[in-house]
Amino acid sequence: MPAPKALFCPTCRKVVLASNEEFPFCSDRCRLLDLGKWASGGYVISSPIHDPELLDELEGLRDRGKSSNNDD
């Protein structure tokens, strides 16, 4: 008989069996803490921008935002 599948809870790193009803988290508390990090921007999915045109456009937007903040 194969061993049950398990992972580490992404929040607290405890071992969690796949049969746990909260899987992949060890508890509802850890699930809610993780959700809170996503909602507050604690986690981000980012990748480098390699398109020079898009990079120039984003820098232009950033520069315009800075100049509008200095108008106060």
LINTA-V476283 format. One line per field, one symbol per residue. phi: phi as a letter, one per 20 degrees, with the letter a starting at -180 (. if undefined). psi: psi as a letter, one per 40 degrees, with the letter a starting at -180 (. if undefined). burial: + if it has 9 or more other ideal C-beta (glycine too) atoms within 8 Angstrom, else -. A space follows every 50 residues. Layout:
# LINTA-V476283
phi=???
psi=???
burial=???
This chain:
# LINTA-V476283
phi=.ffffbcegfedmffcfffffegeeebffffffffffffenfdcdcbfed egfffffffffffffffffeff
psi=hiiiiiihhedeeihhidehdeheieiddddddddddddeediihiiihe hddddddddddddddddddee.
burial=------+-+-+----+++---++-++---++-++-++------------- ----+--+--------------
